[in-house]
C-alpha cells in the first residue's frame, strides 16, 4: 500500500508539472500581453503622458516576468547614486552616458528604443522556459533569521526565541525573519499556525492590485472585528490586527511606533466575513452533508420499492433536475424561498453571520447532488439485489429491510464513497452558478473573473491549487475504497503478472 501511495504521489507531481507547463505557455504565449492593461485604471490615466505610459508598460511587464527592462534613470543611479548633480546630467537626452547605455545594452542583445523625450530605454524578452522554472522555484518560501537584508537597519538582531503574542498566544518568535512569529497559537481554527514554510504565487494584477495571491484567497472579508489588546509598547486599545501575521516593514510611521517595538508592523486584520475559500468551503460542506443525508436513503428506498410510488416520484425528481437547466430551477427555488419562507434572495442581505443567508444557497447547491446520489444509489442497490449473497441471506430468513441494511447497502455504497474526497475538493473550488445567483463572495467566481480580467498570476495560482486538490482527492478516494472493502487491492499481488 505504501509503495502504491508513493508511486501515485510521484506520478501526481509529474502530472502537475506538465499541467502547469501547458497552462503557463498558454497564458504567457498565446494571450497577447497588451490585454493585461484592459482593466488597468492607471494605464488609462497615463494616455496624455506618452513617456510615462511607456515606462509604466515596461515596468509592469517586467514585474509580471515578461521581460527585463532598463532605462537611463536606473543606469545613471547605478553610476552616480540617487539625486546627485551627475545623475541629473546623465539622464539628459544626448549625454555621453546615454550613448554608452545604447552601446552596452545592444551588445547584450537588448532591443533599444527611445522615449519621445529622446532618452533611450532597453528591454529583452525572457525565455518562457526560464520563467516557468523560476515560477516553480519560487513557490515554496522558507523563512529564516537571515531572510531580511535591510541596509537601513544594519543592527537587526538575528535569532529565534520563545514568547507570546500580544493576544496571549504561545509563539516561536524570530528576528531577522520575514515573519515575526514562525509558529503561534490563537483562537482561529486550526488554532496552531505556522509561517516557516509558505507558498508564494506572486502579486495579483490588475484586480486586487499589489496584494499577494494567497492573501486575496484566504484573507477574511468585510468589516474589521476589533478586540481590546495591550501592545508591546504598553499602549492599550482596540484593534483588529492579527499579530501572528506581522511581517517586516522597513519604514515605520508614527502609528507603527506607538504599537510596535520593532519593524514587524505589516500585519493582516481580522474581518467579520470568512475568506472567499472559507465561504465556498462552508457552503460546500453543508451542501455535501445535505446531499448524502437525503440522497442515499431515498436512493436505497427507491431500490427497495422498485417500480413503486417512491421510486416513481424519485425518478421524476431525477429527470426534472437533469432535464431543466440549473439556472432555471435555482431561480424558481429562490423565488419560492423568498416569497413563501421570507428568506433573503442574496447572501449579503444579512451576511455570513446569519443562518438565513446560507439556507437557499446551500439547498440550491445540494439539489443536483441529491438527484445524482439518488440515481446511482438506486442503480447499485438494484444491481446487488440479484446477487447470490442476497438470495442466500433471504434463504436464511432475513427480511427485506435487514437484507438492505446489512448487506446491499455495504456493497452498493463502495463506489459512491470513493467520490467523497472529490466532492470535498469541489467545495473548495466553489460553485460558479449558485454563488453568482445569490451574490456569494466565494471561490466560484475567482477563476472566471481572473481569466476575464487577464489576471495571469491568479489564473496560474488557481490552476495549481485546483490541480493539486484534484490529485489528492483521487488518491484519498482510492484509500477510502480499500478501507471500506479490504477485499479490494490497488497493487499487484505477489506472483501475479
C-alpha positions as CSV (number, residue, x, y, z in Angstrom):
1,X,0.0,0.0,0.0
2,X,2.8,2.4,0.9
3,X,4.5,1.7,-2.4
4,X,1.3,2.5,-4.3
5,X,0.9,5.8,-2.4
6,X,4.4,6.9,-3.2
7,X,4.1,5.9,-6.8
8,X,0.8,7.8,-7.1
9,X,2.4,10.9,-5.4
10,X,5.3,10.9,-7.8
11,X,3.0,10.5,-10.8
12,X,0.8,13.2,-9.4
13,X,3.7,15.7,-9.1
14,X,4.8,14.9,-12.6
15,X,1.2,15.5,-13.8
16,X,1.0,18.8,-12.1
17,X,4.3,19.9,-13.6
18,X,3.0,19.0,-17.1
19,X,-0.3,20.7,-16.4
20,X,1.3,23.9,-15.2
21,X,3.8,23.9,-18.0
22,X,0.9,23.8,-20.5
23,X,-1.1,26.5,-18.7
24,X,2.0,28.7,-18.3
25,X,2.8,28.6,-22.0
26,X,-0.8,29.2,-22.9
27,X,-1.1,32.2,-20.6
28,X,2.2,33.9,-21.4
29,X,2.5,33.0,-25.1
30,X,-1.0,32.7,-26.6
31,X,-2.6,35.6,-24.8
32,X,-1.4,39.0,-26.0
33,X,0.4,40.7,-23.2
34,X,-1.2,44.1,-24.1
35,X,-4.5,42.6,-22.8
36,X,-3.4,42.9,-19.2
37,X,-3.9,46.7,-19.4
38,X,-7.6,46.5,-20.5
39,X,-8.8,46.8,-16.9
40,X,-6.0,48.9,-15.5
41,X,-7.2,52.4,-14.5
42,X,-3.6,53.7,-14.0
43,X,-2.8,52.8,-17.6
44,X,-5.8,54.7,-18.9
45,X,-4.9,57.8,-16.9
46,X,-1.5,58.0,-18.5
47,X,-2.9,58.4,-22.0
48,X,-1.9,62.1,-22.0
49,X,1.7,61.3,-20.9
50,X,3.2,59.1,-23.6
51,X,6.6,58.7,-21.9
52,X,5.2,57.9,-18.5
53,X,2.8,55.5,-20.2
54,X,5.6,53.7,-22.0
55,X,7.7,53.5,-18.8
56,X,4.6,52.2,-16.9
57,X,4.0,49.5,-19.5
58,X,7.6,48.3,-19.4
59,X,7.8,48.3,-15.6
60,X,4.5,46.3,-15.4
61,X,5.7,43.7,-18.0
62,X,9.0,43.4,-16.0
63,X,7.1,42.9,-12.7
64,X,5.0,40.2,-14.3
65,X,8.1,38.4,-15.7
66,X,7.7,39.1,-19.4
67,X,10.9,40.9,-19.9
68,X,13.9,42.7,-18.4
69,X,13.7,46.5,-18.6
70,X,16.4,49.1,-18.2
71,X,16.2,52.9,-18.6
72,X,18.5,55.9,-18.2
73,X,17.2,56.7,-14.7
74,X,18.2,53.2,-13.4
75,X,21.5,53.3,-15.3
76,X,22.5,56.7,-14.1
77,X,21.5,55.9,-10.5
78,X,23.8,52.9,-10.6
79,X,26.7,55.1,-11.9
80,X,26.4,58.2,-9.6
81,X,23.9,57.4,-6.9
82,X,20.4,58.8,-6.4
83,X,19.6,62.5,-6.6
84,X,23.0,63.8,-7.4
85,X,24.0,66.5,-9.9
86,X,25.9,63.9,-12.0
87,X,22.7,61.8,-12.1
88,X,20.6,64.7,-13.3
89,X,23.1,65.5,-16.1
90,X,23.4,61.8,-17.0
91,X,19.7,61.3,-17.8
92,X,19.5,64.1,-20.3
93,X,19.0,63.2,-23.9
94,X,22.2,63.2,-25.9
95,X,24.5,62.8,-22.9
96,X,27.7,60.7,-23.2
97,X,26.2,58.2,-20.8
98,X,23.1,57.7,-23.0
99,X,25.4,56.7,-25.9
100,X,27.2,54.3,-23.6
101,X,23.9,53.0,-22.4
102,X,22.8,52.2,-26.0
103,X,26.1,50.5,-26.9
104,X,26.1,48.5,-23.7
105,X,22.6,47.0,-24.0
106,X,22.8,46.5,-27.7
107,X,25.9,44.4,-27.1
108,X,23.9,42.3,-24.6
109,X,21.2,41.6,-27.1
110,X,18.6,44.0,-25.8
111,X,16.2,45.9,-28.0
112,X,16.9,49.7,-27.7
113,X,14.1,52.2,-28.2
114,X,13.6,55.8,-27.4
115,X,11.0,57.9,-25.4
116,X,9.5,61.0,-27.1
117,X,12.0,63.0,-24.9
118,X,14.9,61.3,-26.8
119,X,16.1,59.3,-23.8
120,X,16.8,55.6,-24.6
121,X,15.5,52.5,-22.9
122,X,16.3,48.9,-23.4
123,X,14.3,45.6,-23.0
124,X,14.8,42.0,-23.6
125,X,12.1,39.3,-23.6
126,X,12.8,36.5,-21.1
127,X,12.6,32.9,-22.4
128,X,9.4,31.1,-21.4
129,X,11.2,28.0,-20.1
130,X,13.4,30.1,-17.7
131,X,10.3,31.9,-16.5
132,X,8.5,28.6,-15.8
133,X,11.5,27.2,-13.9
134,X,11.7,30.4,-11.9
135,X,8.0,30.3,-11.1
136,X,8.2,26.7,-9.8
137,X,11.4,27.6,-7.9
138,X,9.7,30.5,-6.0
139,X,6.5,28.7,-4.9
140,X,7.9,27.4,-1.7
141,X,9.4,30.0,0.6
142,X,11.3,29.1,3.8
143,X,11.6,31.7,6.5
144,X,14.9,32.1,8.5
145,X,16.7,34.7,10.6
146,X,18.8,35.9,7.6
147,X,15.8,36.4,5.3
148,X,15.6,40.2,5.8
149,X,18.5,42.2,4.4
150,X,17.8,45.8,5.1
151,X,20.6,48.4,4.5
152,X,18.7,50.9,6.7
153,X,18.8,48.5,9.6
154,X,22.3,47.1,9.8
155,X,22.0,46.2,13.5
156,X,18.9,44.0,13.1
157,X,19.2,41.1,15.5
158,X,19.0,37.6,14.1
159,X,17.7,35.0,16.5
160,X,14.8,32.6,17.3
161,X,13.2,32.6,20.7
162,X,10.1,31.5,22.6
163,X,7.5,34.1,23.6
164,X,3.9,35.2,23.4
165,X,1.8,37.2,21.0
166,X,0.0,40.4,22.3
167,X,-3.2,38.4,22.4
168,X,-1.7,35.8,24.7
169,X,-0.9,33.0,22.2
170,X,2.2,30.9,22.6
171,X,4.7,31.6,19.9
172,X,8.1,30.9,18.4
173,X,9.5,34.4,17.6
174,X,12.1,35.3,15.1
175,X,14.2,38.5,14.5
176,X,15.6,38.7,11.0
177,X,12.9,36.5,9.5
178,X,10.2,37.9,7.2
179,X,7.6,36.9,9.7
180,X,7.9,37.8,13.4
181,X,6.1,34.6,14.5
182,X,7.3,31.4,12.9
183,X,4.8,29.3,15.0
184,X,1.9,30.6,17.1
185,X,-1.4,29.8,18.6
186,X,-4.7,31.8,18.6
187,X,-8.4,31.4,18.7
188,X,-8.8,30.9,14.9
189,X,-9.2,27.4,13.5
190,X,-7.0,25.3,13.3
191,X,-5.6,27.2,16.4
192,X,-2.0,26.4,15.6
193,X,-0.4,28.3,12.7
194,X,3.0,28.4,11.1
195,X,4.9,30.8,8.9
196,X,8.1,28.7,8.5
197,X,7.1,27.3,5.0
198,X,4.7,29.5,2.9
199,X,3.5,29.4,-0.7
200,X,4.2,32.4,-2.9
201,X,2.3,32.8,-6.2
202,X,3.2,36.4,-6.6
203,X,1.0,39.5,-6.6
204,X,-2.4,39.9,-8.1
205,X,-2.8,42.3,-11.1
206,X,-4.8,44.2,-12.3
207,X,-7.6,43.1,-9.9
208,X,-6.7,43.3,-6.1
209,X,-3.6,45.1,-7.3
210,X,-0.4,44.6,-5.3
211,X,-2.0,42.1,-2.9
212,X,-0.5,38.6,-2.6
213,X,-2.5,35.9,-4.4
214,X,-3.0,33.8,-1.3
215,X,-3.9,36.9,0.7
216,X,-6.7,37.6,-1.8
217,X,-8.0,34.0,-1.5
218,X,-7.5,33.3,2.2
219,X,-8.0,36.7,3.9
220,X,-11.2,37.4,5.7
221,X,-13.6,39.9,4.3
222,X,-16.0,42.6,5.4
223,X,-15.8,44.9,8.4
224,X,-13.0,44.7,10.9
225,X,-13.6,42.8,14.1
226,X,-11.9,44.6,16.9
227,X,-10.8,43.5,20.4
228,X,-9.1,45.1,23.4
229,X,-5.3,44.4,23.5
230,X,-2.1,45.7,25.1
231,X,0.6,46.3,22.5
232,X,4.3,45.6,23.0
233,X,4.9,49.2,23.7
234,X,2.4,49.1,26.7
235,X,-0.2,51.1,24.9
236,X,-3.8,49.7,25.2
237,X,-6.5,50.0,22.6
238,X,-9.0,48.2,20.3
239,X,-7.6,46.6,17.2
240,X,-8.4,44.1,14.5
241,X,-4.7,43.2,13.9
242,X,-3.8,39.5,13.6
243,X,-0.4,39.7,15.3
244,X,0.6,36.3,14.2
245,X,0.7,37.5,10.6
246,X,3.0,40.5,11.2
247,X,5.9,40.8,8.7
248,X,9.0,43.0,8.5
249,X,8.4,46.6,7.4
250,X,11.5,48.7,6.5
251,X,9.9,52.1,7.0
252,X,7.7,52.8,10.1
253,X,5.2,55.6,10.6
254,X,4.1,57.2,13.8
255,X,1.2,54.8,14.3
256,X,3.6,51.9,13.9
257,X,6.0,53.2,16.6
258,X,3.1,53.6,19.0
259,X,2.2,49.9,18.7
260,X,5.3,48.0,17.9
261,X,8.8,47.9,19.4
262,X,10.4,46.6,16.2
263,X,10.0,46.7,12.4
264,X,7.4,43.9,12.3
265,X,4.5,46.1,11.7
266,X,2.9,44.9,8.5
267,X,0.0,42.8,9.6
268,X,-3.3,41.5,8.3
269,X,-6.6,42.2,10.1
270,X,-9.4,40.1,11.3
271,X,-12.7,40.8,9.5
272,X,-16.3,39.7,10.1
273,X,-16.8,37.6,7.0
274,X,-14.9,34.4,6.2
275,X,-12.4,34.4,3.3
276,X,-13.5,33.5,-0.3
277,X,-12.3,29.9,0.1
278,X,-13.8,29.8,3.6
279,X,-17.3,30.8,2.4
280,X,-17.2,28.3,-0.5
281,X,-15.9,25.5,1.7
282,X,-18.6,26.1,4.4
283,X,-21.3,26.3,1.9
284,X,-20.0,23.2,0.0
285,X,-19.6,21.1,3.2
286,X,-23.2,21.9,4.3
287,X,-24.5,21.1,0.8
288,X,-22.5,17.9,0.8
289,X,-23.8,16.7,4.2
290,X,-27.4,17.5,3.0
291,X,-26.9,15.7,-0.3
292,X,-25.6,12.5,1.2
293,X,-28.0,12.7,4.1
294,X,-31.0,12.9,1.7
295,X,-29.8,11.3,-1.5
296,X,-28.5,7.9,-0.2
297,X,-31.5,7.0,2.0
298,X,-34.0,7.9,-0.7
299,X,-32.0,6.1,-3.4
300,X,-31.9,3.0,-1.2
301,X,-35.6,3.3,-0.6
302,X,-36.3,3.6,-4.3
303,X,-34.4,0.4,-5.0
304,X,-36.2,-1.4,-2.1
305,X,-39.6,-0.3,-3.5
306,X,-38.7,-0.6,-7.2
307,X,-41.5,0.5,-9.5
308,X,-43.5,1.7,-6.5
309,X,-44.7,5.2,-5.8
310,X,-41.5,6.2,-4.0
311,X,-39.4,5.0,-7.0
312,X,-41.6,6.8,-9.5
313,X,-41.6,10.1,-7.5
314,X,-37.8,9.8,-7.1
315,X,-37.3,9.2,-10.8
316,X,-39.5,12.2,-11.6
317,X,-37.2,14.4,-9.5
318,X,-34.1,13.0,-11.0
319,X,-35.4,13.5,-14.6
320,X,-36.5,17.1,-13.7
321,X,-33.1,18.1,-12.3
322,X,-31.3,16.5,-15.3
323,X,-33.6,18.0,-18.0
324,X,-34.1,21.5,-16.6
325,X,-31.1,23.9,-16.8
326,X,-29.6,24.5,-13.3
327,X,-30.0,28.3,-13.8
328,X,-33.8,27.9,-14.2
329,X,-34.6,25.7,-11.3
330,X,-32.3,27.7,-8.9
331,X,-34.2,30.8,-9.8
332,X,-37.5,29.0,-9.3
333,X,-36.3,27.7,-5.9
334,X,-35.0,31.1,-4.9
335,X,-38.4,32.7,-5.8
336,X,-40.3,30.2,-3.7
337,X,-37.9,30.6,-0.8
338,X,-38.1,34.4,-0.7
339,X,-41.9,34.5,-1.2
340,X,-43.1,31.6,0.9
341,X,-40.4,31.5,3.7
342,X,-39.3,35.1,3.6
343,X,-35.6,34.1,3.2
344,X,-33.1,36.6,1.7
345,X,-32.7,36.4,-2.0
346,X,-29.0,37.3,-1.9
347,X,-26.3,36.4,0.6
348,X,-25.1,39.9,1.5
349,X,-28.6,40.9,2.8
350,X,-27.8,39.5,6.3
351,X,-24.2,38.4,5.7
352,X,-22.3,35.2,6.8
353,X,-23.2,35.7,10.4
354,X,-26.9,35.0,9.9
355,X,-28.1,31.4,9.3
356,X,-30.8,32.6,7.0
357,X,-28.2,33.7,4.5
358,X,-27.0,30.2,4.0
359,X,-30.3,28.3,3.6
360,X,-31.2,29.0,0.0
361,X,-27.6,28.8,-1.5
362,X,-26.9,25.5,0.4
363,X,-30.1,23.8,-0.7
364,X,-29.7,25.1,-4.3
365,X,-26.2,23.7,-4.4
366,X,-27.4,20.4,-3.0
367,X,-30.3,19.8,-5.4
368,X,-28.3,18.4,-8.3
369,X,-26.1,16.3,-6.0
370,X,-29.1,14.8,-4.3
371,X,-30.5,13.7,-7.6
372,X,-27.2,12.2,-8.7
373,X,-26.7,10.3,-5.4
374,X,-30.3,9.0,-5.6
375,X,-29.8,7.7,-9.2
376,X,-26.5,5.9,-8.5
377,X,-27.6,4.5,-5.2
378,X,-30.7,3.1,-6.8
379,X,-28.6,1.6,-9.7
380,X,-26.0,0.0,-7.4
381,X,-28.6,-1.3,-5.0
382,X,-30.8,-2.8,-7.8
383,X,-27.7,-4.4,-9.3
384,X,-26.9,-6.0,-5.9
385,X,-30.4,-7.3,-5.4
386,X,-29.9,-10.1,-7.9
387,X,-26.6,-11.3,-6.3
388,X,-26.2,-14.7,-4.8
389,X,-25.4,-13.4,-1.4
390,X,-28.7,-11.6,-1.3
391,X,-30.6,-14.8,-2.2
392,X,-28.6,-16.7,0.5
393,X,-29.5,-14.0,3.1
394,X,-33.2,-14.3,2.2
395,X,-33.0,-18.0,2.4
396,X,-31.6,-17.7,5.9
397,X,-34.8,-15.9,6.9
398,X,-33.7,-12.3,6.9
399,X,-36.5,-9.9,6.0
400,X,-36.0,-7.3,3.1
401,X,-35.1,-4.4,5.5
402,X,-32.3,-6.4,7.1
403,X,-31.0,-7.5,3.8
404,X,-30.9,-4.0,2.5
405,X,-29.3,-2.5,5.7
406,X,-26.8,-5.2,6.5
407,X,-25.8,-6.5,3.0
408,X,-26.9,-4.5,0.0
409,X,-26.0,-1.0,1.5
410,X,-22.5,-2.1,2.4
411,X,-21.7,-3.2,-1.2
412,X,-23.7,-0.5,-3.1
413,X,-22.1,2.4,-1.2
414,X,-18.5,1.4,-2.1
415,X,-18.3,3.2,-5.5
416,X,-20.2,6.2,-4.0
417,X,-17.8,6.5,-1.0
418,X,-14.9,6.7,-3.4
419,X,-16.3,10.0,-4.7
420,X,-16.5,11.7,-1.3
421,X,-13.0,13.3,-1.5
422,X,-13.7,14.6,-5.0
423,X,-16.9,16.2,-3.6
424,X,-14.9,17.7,-0.8
425,X,-12.5,19.1,-3.3
426,X,-15.4,20.7,-5.2
427,X,-16.3,22.5,-2.0
428,X,-13.1,24.5,-2.2
429,X,-13.3,25.3,-5.9
430,X,-16.7,26.8,-5.3
431,X,-20.0,26.8,-7.3
432,X,-20.0,29.3,-10.1
433,X,-23.7,29.5,-10.9
434,X,-25.0,29.2,-7.3
435,X,-22.6,31.8,-6.0
436,X,-23.4,34.2,-8.9
437,X,-27.2,34.0,-8.4
438,X,-27.0,34.5,-4.6
439,X,-24.1,37.0,-4.8
440,X,-22.0,34.9,-2.5
441,X,-18.4,36.2,-2.2
442,X,-16.8,32.8,-2.6
443,X,-14.3,31.0,-4.8
444,X,-16.7,30.1,-7.6
445,X,-16.2,33.4,-9.4
446,X,-12.4,33.6,-8.9
447,X,-11.1,31.7,-11.9
448,X,-13.6,33.0,-14.5
449,X,-13.0,36.6,-13.2
450,X,-9.2,36.1,-13.3
451,X,-9.4,34.9,-16.9
452,X,-11.7,37.8,-18.0
453,X,-9.5,40.3,-16.2
454,X,-6.3,38.8,-17.6
455,X,-5.0,38.3,-14.1
456,X,-2.4,35.8,-15.2
457,X,-0.8,35.3,-11.8
458,X,-4.2,34.5,-10.3
459,X,-5.0,32.1,-13.1
460,X,-1.8,30.2,-12.6
461,X,-2.2,30.0,-8.8
462,X,-5.8,28.8,-9.0
463,X,-4.9,26.2,-11.7
464,X,-2.1,24.9,-9.4
465,X,-4.4,24.8,-6.4
466,X,-7.2,23.1,-8.2
467,X,-4.9,20.6,-9.9
468,X,-3.3,19.7,-6.5
469,X,-6.7,19.3,-4.8
470,X,-7.9,17.1,-7.6
471,X,-4.9,14.9,-7.5
472,X,-5.1,14.5,-3.7
473,X,-8.9,13.8,-3.8
474,X,-8.4,10.9,-6.3
475,X,-5.7,9.4,-4.1
476,X,-7.9,9.7,-1.0
477,X,-10.8,8.2,-2.9
478,X,-8.7,5.1,-3.6
479,X,-7.7,4.8,0.1
480,X,-11.3,5.1,1.2
481,X,-12.2,2.4,-1.2
482,X,-9.7,0.0,0.4
483,X,-10.7,1.0,3.9
484,X,-14.4,0.2,3.2
485,X,-13.8,-3.0,1.4
486,X,-10.5,-4.7,2.4
487,X,-11.0,-7.2,-0.4
488,X,-10.0,-4.5,-2.9
489,X,-6.3,-4.2,-3.6
490,X,-4.7,-1.3,-5.5
491,X,-1.4,-3.1,-6.0
492,X,-0.4,-6.2,-8.0
493,X,-0.5,-9.3,-5.8
494,X,2.7,-11.3,-5.4
495,X,3.2,-13.7,-8.3
496,X,0.7,-12.0,-10.5
497,X,1.7,-10.9,-14.0
